Amino acid sequence: MSDQGLLARKAAIFLLDQILEEGRLMTEMVQGGALEHLEPADRARAQRLATETLRGLERADRMLQKHLRKYPPMNVRNALRLGTVEICALGEASHGVVNSMVEIVGRTKNTGHLKGLVNAVLRKIVADGSETWDALRVPRLPKWLRVPLVDAWGAEAVGAMENVQFSSVPLDITVKSDAAGWAEKLGGEVLPSGSVRLQNAGQVSGLEGFDAGEWWIQDAAAAMPVQLLDLKEGEAVLDLCAAPGGKTLQAATPRARVLSVDLSKKRMARVRENLERCKLHAQTKTSDALRVEGSFDAIILDAPCSATGTIRRHPDLPHAKDGSEFGELIELQERMLAHALDLLKPGGRLVYCTCSLLPDEGECQVEEVLKNRSDVAVDRDALKRDWIDPAWITEEGGLRLRPDYWADEGGMDGFYIAVLRKT
């Protein structure tokens, strides 16, 4: 880190302030240029520090509360949280961490008088040691999310998910060809589904094959929906809500005729950048998915959702949201799914998926379609894959993925996937 780590640490505290006080998402801030003033190494460091602090937030607060008579302002509190995580979880040199946090708080307007407090509290955290940290329970999801998840999957399953979400997350990539070869080159492993998993990837853009477009970042679970379609060269394929473009890239690999649609102009620009880097072709369109017209052999609908299945990679989500948007999202999913089915040719297939752990956004949506449309059926044969555990297949014929699946290998995102055919 440059400037003895001050720039990255100060940026990490800023991210924490925005997430925990303003309810902003880290991805949106980073894509909006919040860290553009940093060098790439410090930018990556700031995101990692903020992410690890959010993962360990409950433990950090439990350790800090016995040393605080009252909570200081949010930015000072977040400096203490970050310092606690660096000392107890990340193993950073305590002297450097304490001095950095004291300096950051001392330099910040309106908090300079609290640098003595920061120094005293963090020195007590050093004395408590990592043993105290390790003895605390694995952090739990906020109640607004944990309660419905326990209702859906049971307390034991949710506890297993929380264990995975508390761990560092490996990087998954989808390769255009020769997964085994790229796994060997990059020091990774090929997962049963064909994705390549890297445990310690480092700076992604510096890895072999990135600039040449031989692969792209995509969680193993997120890569499964398109795999289940078995797309063929020349098929007319529609990818709705396509950004950042992983599924579009997958669909374009067998040279299908792909139309990639997203509502956001900025996010669609990113899809085009990824297509250009990977030397793949797809027609792109910035549009509301509900206004798309045409007739397609295959459709990919990765519908807007709560994203509750991605918390292992985005621990800011349960702190920036409160579940109040669930009803609106579920209604939008229903409308999008109905419209997408109308665009599907007779005999065509549609994969509906959400990166959600809530049945209302997955299983229930498909159950409603099957109840209300006689021209739609679930394609259960699409799930006959060696890498699909039969226990993942749901009663209505979809695929339920959870973060605690493949836990020994680092888990996966939570997803619901169903392949529907128009009869």
C-alpha positions, 0 to 999 in steps of 0.5 A: 500500500502506498503512503504506509497504507493510509490511502487504501485504509482511508478509502476503505473507511469511506466505503464503510461509511457510505454502506453502513450510514447511507445504504449505498452498494459497493459495486455502484460506488466503485463503478461510479468512480469512488476509488478512481483517485487511487492507484490500482493496487490501493484500489484493490486493497481498499475494496478488500479491507472494506469487504473483510470488515463487513464480513467480520462486522459482528465480531468487530462490534462485539470486541469493541463494545466492551471498550466503548462507553458510547459509540463515536461518530460513524467514520471513527467507529468504522476506523475502529472496526477496520483496525480490529479486523486488520489486527485480529482477522487479517494478521496485519502488524498491530503497530502499523494498524494502530498508527494508521487509524490514529493518523486518519482520525486525527487528520479528519475534520471534526474527529481530530480530538478522538485520536486518543480514543482510537489509540487507546481502544485499538491497543486494548484490541491488540491485548485481547488478541486473535484468540478472543476474535476466534472464540466469537460465533460466526457472524449472522445475517441481519434479522430482516433476511435471516428470518425468511431464510430460516423459514425457507431452508431451516436454521442448520442450512442457514448456519452453513451458508453463514459459515461459507459467507464468512470465509474468503471467496475464490475467483471463478472464471468461464473459459472459451475452451480448454478449461483444464489447460487454463486451470493448469496455467493459472494454478486453479482447479476445474469444478465439476460444472466446468468453471475454473476456480482460482483460490488466490487470483491476485490482480485479475487484469494481470493474469494470463489470458485476460487481455487476450479474452480467453476467459471472463469472471463468472461465479460457477453458479452464474455460469450454469443457466446458459449451460443448461440451454445447450445452445447451437450455432445459428440459434436466435438467442435473447439475453434479457437483463444481460449486464455485466455480460457473462451469460451473453459471452457464454451464448455467443461462444457457440456462435449463436445469434445473440441479442443482448439487452439491458436497461442501463446504458452504462452497464450495456457499455460494459457488456460491449467492452467484454465482448470486444475483449473476448472477440465475441459477437452479439447485438447489443441494445439498451432497452426496457426488457418489457419493450423487447419484441421478436421471436427467439429459439432460446431466451435467458432471463436473469431477472432483477432480484434481491441478490441475496444469493451473492452475499458471499461476494458482496457482504455489503448487501445485507447492510445496504438493504432492508428487504423493503423492495422485495414485493416490487421485485417479485411483481417485476419478475412475474411481468418479465417472465410472462413477456419473455415466454411470449417472445419464445418460439413454439418448441423454444426454451427459456432459462429463468434464473435469479441470484436469490435465496428466497423461494418467492423469487424462484420456485414460486414464480415457476409454480405460478407459470405452470399453473396459469399457462398450459403452453409451458412445461418444465424441461426436467431433462435439461437437469440430467448432468453428472455435476448436478446433485439430485438433491438440488432439484426442486419439486416443480423441476427447477434447480436450487443452488445455495452458498453452502453447496461445494463448501469444501471448495469455497461454496457458490452463489445462491441461485434458482434456475429453471428451464422452461419449454413452450409446448 
